[in-house]
Amino acid sequence: MILGILGSAALGGIPQWNCACPNCAGIRSGTLQAKPRTQSQLAFSPLDGVWFLIGASPELRGQVLATRELAPTQDAASPIAGLFLPSADLEMVEGLLQLVDLGSSFVFATPAVQRVLKTENRLFLSLSTGGGSAHWQPLSPRRRIGCHLSENPGDAPTFSYTPVPVGGNYPDYLSEEARRGCPSEEARVGFLLEQSDKKLFVSPRIFGGGSDWLKFAESADVALLDSALWQELLLQFPSGSKHRKILTHLHHESPLLDEKSDEYCSAVEAGFEIAYDGMEIRL
């Protein structure tokens, strides 16, 4: 399995268009040892020539165009077979509007997130109507599902996925009345992706959710986690662990951006990696 990090920043990217904080100003002037980053976007490939997106960032079109592996070929209009949506937050779904024709793509989301996008927000009405509409698939928290990509129905699943609640609420654009009908554990999820004997845990945003997500993250060969919790994560994960731990979704004022800062060095010395655009992880 291959995980590609197309974007590694929090909402707005780095540098922010209207910010002159030390990080943003330093990146613009070239005086800060830090990389510019686009907004959080992930993609994984469980099979040669087949990719799934995790989230749909506001910068999705540019991120896809910048990734050679996601380019269409003469044999296929696009290698992107589907999308996994962690939440209905704008930074995770706005890019859906840039995908003019989802065609036969599959969109995986919890029933509540599907309802938000298909019935509660008219901007996304086009996703569930018309001849090129996507195939929506429900995500059930903590339920492990096998995904078959082989043409032979008797073959084992190509990979499996388990949605894991990570706490938090529904986006502010959703009315209070609509929120009351949506289960809290369907608001935001991370994903445990498994193939053969390898496990990948992905959750760019974490808001709590008890100890569930932590157990899944600790069991994974690679865990991609919310950098906003970096100080807590340094205490929760032993520095001698052989498993890879990667911090993503970096805020534009995060001290982890400066590769010469004490905070960056502390995280790296504790065994954490800092995600950057174009980073690739192979399992």
C-alpha positions as CSV (number, residue, x, y, z in Angstrom):
1,M,0.0,0.0,0.0
2,I,1.2,3.5,-0.8
3,L,0.1,6.7,1.1
4,G,0.6,10.0,-0.7
5,I,0.5,13.3,1.2
6,L,-0.8,15.8,-1.4
7,G,-1.3,18.5,1.2
8,S,-0.2,18.8,4.9
9,A,-1.4,22.1,6.2
10,A,-4.5,23.1,8.1
11,L,-7.3,25.3,6.6
12,G,-5.8,28.1,4.5
13,G,-2.5,26.5,3.7
14,I,1.0,27.8,4.5
15,P,1.7,30.7,4.1
16,Q,-1.7,32.1,4.6
17,W,-2.7,34.6,1.9
18,N,-3.5,37.4,4.5
19,C,-1.0,36.6,7.3
20,A,2.3,38.1,8.2
21,C,3.1,36.0,11.2
22,P,6.8,35.0,11.6
23,N,6.2,31.6,9.9
24,C,4.3,33.0,6.9
25,A,6.6,36.0,6.5
26,G,9.7,33.8,6.9
27,I,8.5,31.3,4.2
28,R,7.7,34.2,1.8
29,S,11.1,35.8,2.3
30,G,13.0,32.5,2.4
31,T,14.5,33.3,5.8
32,L,12.8,30.4,7.6
33,Q,13.8,26.9,7.1
34,A,10.3,25.6,6.4
35,K,8.4,24.3,3.5
36,P,5.2,25.9,2.0
37,R,2.2,23.6,2.3
38,T,-1.2,23.2,0.7
39,Q,-4.3,22.2,2.6
40,S,-4.6,18.7,4.1
41,Q,-5.2,16.1,1.4
42,L,-4.3,12.4,1.3
43,A,-4.4,9.6,-1.2
44,F,-3.7,5.9,-0.9
45,S,-3.1,3.1,-3.4
46,P,-3.9,-0.5,-2.5
47,L,-3.3,-1.7,-6.0
48,D,-1.2,-0.6,-8.9
49,G,-3.1,2.1,-10.9
50,V,-5.9,2.4,-8.3
51,W,-6.1,5.3,-5.9
52,F,-8.5,6.5,-3.2
53,L,-8.6,10.0,-1.8
54,I,-9.0,10.8,1.9
55,G,-10.9,14.1,2.1
56,A,-11.5,16.6,-0.7
57,S,-9.6,19.7,0.1
58,P,-10.3,23.2,-1.3
59,E,-7.1,22.8,-3.3
60,L,-7.9,19.4,-4.6
61,R,-7.7,20.2,-8.4
62,G,-4.2,21.6,-8.1
63,Q,-3.1,18.8,-5.9
64,V,-4.3,16.1,-8.3
65,L,-2.7,17.9,-11.2
66,A,0.6,18.1,-9.4
67,T,0.6,14.3,-8.7
68,R,1.7,12.3,-11.6
69,E,0.2,9.0,-10.3
70,L,-3.3,10.6,-10.4
71,A,-3.2,11.6,-14.0
72,P,-5.6,10.0,-16.5
73,T,-4.3,7.6,-19.1
74,Q,-5.4,6.3,-22.4
75,D,-6.9,3.3,-20.7
76,A,-8.7,5.1,-17.8
77,A,-10.2,8.5,-17.4
78,S,-8.8,8.6,-13.9
79,P,-7.0,6.2,-11.5
80,I,-9.1,7.7,-8.7
81,A,-11.6,5.0,-7.8
82,G,-13.2,6.8,-4.8
83,L,-13.1,9.1,-1.8
84,F,-13.2,8.6,1.9
85,L,-14.7,11.6,3.7
86,P,-13.6,12.0,7.4
87,S,-16.3,14.6,8.1
88,A,-18.5,17.3,6.5
89,D,-16.1,20.1,7.4
90,L,-15.5,22.4,4.5
91,E,-11.8,21.7,4.4
92,M,-12.6,18.0,3.9
93,V,-15.4,18.3,1.3
94,E,-15.1,21.6,-0.6
95,G,-13.0,19.9,-3.2
96,L,-15.9,17.7,-4.2
97,L,-17.3,20.7,-6.1
98,Q,-14.2,20.7,-8.3
99,L,-14.7,17.1,-9.4
100,V,-17.0,18.0,-12.3
101,D,-17.9,14.4,-13.1
102,L,-17.5,11.8,-10.3
103,G,-18.8,9.2,-12.8
104,S,-18.5,5.7,-11.3
105,S,-16.4,6.9,-8.3
106,F,-17.4,5.7,-4.8
107,V,-17.8,8.2,-2.0
108,F,-17.5,6.7,1.5
109,A,-19.0,8.7,4.4
110,T,-21.0,8.0,7.5
111,P,-24.8,8.2,7.0
112,A,-25.0,11.5,8.9
113,V,-22.3,13.1,6.8
114,Q,-24.0,11.9,3.6
115,R,-27.3,13.4,4.9
116,V,-25.5,16.7,5.6
117,L,-24.0,16.9,2.1
118,K,-27.0,15.6,0.1
119,T,-30.0,17.2,1.9
120,E,-28.9,19.8,4.3
121,N,-26.5,21.8,2.1
122,R,-27.8,22.8,-1.4
123,L,-24.3,23.6,-2.6
124,F,-23.6,19.8,-2.7
125,L,-27.0,18.9,-4.3
126,S,-25.3,18.1,-7.6
127,L,-23.3,15.3,-6.0
128,S,-26.5,13.2,-5.6
129,T,-28.3,14.1,-8.8
130,G,-27.6,13.8,-12.5
131,G,-26.2,11.0,-14.7
132,G,-22.6,11.4,-13.4
133,S,-23.5,11.2,-9.8
134,A,-21.3,9.2,-7.4
135,H,-22.0,5.9,-5.7
136,W,-22.4,6.7,-2.0
137,Q,-21.3,4.0,0.4
138,P,-22.1,4.2,4.2
139,L,-19.4,4.1,6.8
140,S,-20.3,2.5,10.1
141,P,-18.0,3.5,13.0
142,R,-15.8,0.6,14.3
143,R,-17.1,-1.8,11.6
144,R,-14.4,-3.4,9.6
145,I,-15.3,-3.8,5.9
146,G,-13.3,-5.6,3.1
147,C,-13.0,-3.8,-0.2
148,H,-12.8,-6.2,-3.3
149,L,-11.0,-4.8,-6.3
150,S,-10.5,-8.1,-8.1
151,E,-12.8,-9.2,-10.9
152,N,-12.9,-12.7,-9.3
153,P,-15.6,-12.6,-6.5
154,G,-13.9,-15.5,-4.8
155,D,-10.7,-13.6,-4.1
156,A,-9.9,-12.1,-0.7
157,P,-10.5,-8.4,-0.1
158,T,-7.8,-6.2,-1.6
159,F,-7.8,-4.1,1.6
160,S,-10.1,-3.4,4.5
161,Y,-11.1,-0.2,6.2
162,T,-12.5,0.6,9.7
163,P,-13.9,4.1,10.5
164,V,-12.9,5.2,14.0
165,P,-14.7,8.0,15.8
166,V,-12.2,10.8,16.8
167,G,-14.6,13.2,18.7
168,G,-15.8,16.7,17.7
169,N,-19.0,18.1,16.4
170,Y,-20.6,18.8,13.1
171,P,-19.7,21.9,11.1
172,D,-21.1,25.3,12.1
173,Y,-23.0,25.6,8.8
174,L,-25.4,22.9,9.9
175,S,-28.5,24.1,11.8
176,E,-29.1,23.1,15.4
177,E,-32.3,21.3,14.3
178,A,-30.3,19.2,11.8
179,R,-27.6,18.4,14.4
180,R,-30.1,16.9,16.8
181,G,-30.8,14.2,14.3
182,C,-27.2,13.3,13.7
183,P,-25.3,10.8,15.9
184,S,-22.2,12.4,17.5
185,E,-19.9,9.5,16.7
186,E,-20.7,9.9,13.0
187,A,-19.5,13.6,12.9
188,R,-15.8,12.9,12.4
189,V,-13.8,9.7,11.9
190,G,-10.3,8.5,11.2
191,F,-9.5,5.3,9.2
192,L,-7.6,2.2,9.9
193,L,-6.6,0.7,6.5
194,E,-5.3,-2.8,6.4
195,Q,-3.7,-4.8,3.6
196,S,-2.0,-8.2,4.1
197,D,-0.2,-7.8,7.5
198,K,0.2,-4.1,7.3
199,K,-1.9,-1.4,9.1
200,L,-2.2,2.3,8.4
201,F,-4.1,4.7,10.7
202,V,-5.0,8.1,9.2
203,S,-6.7,10.9,11.1
204,P,-5.7,14.5,10.1
205,R,-8.1,15.9,12.7
206,I,-8.6,14.5,16.2
207,F,-10.9,16.1,18.8
208,G,-11.0,13.4,21.5
209,G,-13.3,10.4,21.0
210,G,-12.1,8.6,24.1
211,S,-9.3,6.0,23.8
212,D,-10.7,4.3,20.6
213,W,-8.5,6.2,18.1
214,L,-5.4,5.8,20.3
215,K,-5.7,2.0,20.4
216,F,-6.1,1.9,16.6
217,A,-3.2,4.3,16.1
218,E,-0.9,2.3,18.5
219,S,-1.7,-0.9,16.6
220,A,-0.7,0.5,13.2
221,D,2.6,0.2,11.4
222,V,2.2,3.8,10.3
223,A,0.0,6.4,12.1
224,L,-0.8,9.8,10.5
225,L,-2.0,12.1,13.3
226,D,-3.2,15.6,14.0
227,S,-0.2,17.9,14.7
228,A,-2.4,20.1,17.0
229,L,-2.0,17.4,19.6
230,W,1.8,16.9,19.1
231,Q,2.7,17.6,22.8
232,E,0.2,15.1,24.1
233,L,1.2,12.5,21.4
234,L,4.8,12.7,22.5
235,L,3.8,11.5,25.9
236,Q,1.4,8.8,24.5
237,F,3.8,7.1,22.1
238,P,7.1,5.7,23.3
239,S,10.1,7.1,21.5
240,G,11.5,3.6,21.0
241,S,8.6,2.4,19.0
242,K,9.4,0.8,15.6
243,H,6.1,2.1,14.1
244,R,6.2,5.3,12.1
245,K,4.4,8.3,13.6
246,I,3.7,11.3,11.3
247,L,2.3,14.6,12.2
248,T,0.1,16.4,9.6
249,H,-2.5,19.2,9.3
250,L,0.0,21.8,10.4
251,H,-1.4,25.2,11.5
252,H,0.4,28.2,9.9
253,E,1.6,29.4,13.4
254,S,2.8,25.9,14.5
255,P,6.4,25.9,15.8
256,L,6.8,22.5,14.1
257,L,7.1,24.3,10.7
258,D,10.5,25.8,11.6
259,E,12.9,22.9,11.1
260,K,15.4,24.7,13.3
261,S,13.0,25.2,16.3
262,D,13.4,23.4,19.6
263,E,9.8,22.0,19.2
264,Y,10.6,20.5,15.8
265,C,13.8,18.9,17.1
266,S,11.9,17.6,20.2
267,A,9.3,15.9,18.0
268,V,11.9,14.4,15.7
269,E,14.0,13.2,18.6
270,A,10.9,11.5,20.0
271,G,10.5,9.5,16.8
272,F,7.9,11.6,15.0
273,E,8.1,12.8,11.4
274,I,6.6,16.0,10.2
275,A,4.5,15.6,7.0
276,Y,5.1,17.7,3.9
277,D,3.5,18.0,0.5
278,G,4.7,15.3,-1.8
279,M,5.7,12.9,1.0
280,E,5.2,9.2,0.2
281,I,4.9,6.3,2.6
282,R,5.1,2.7,1.4
283,L,3.9,-0.2,3.5
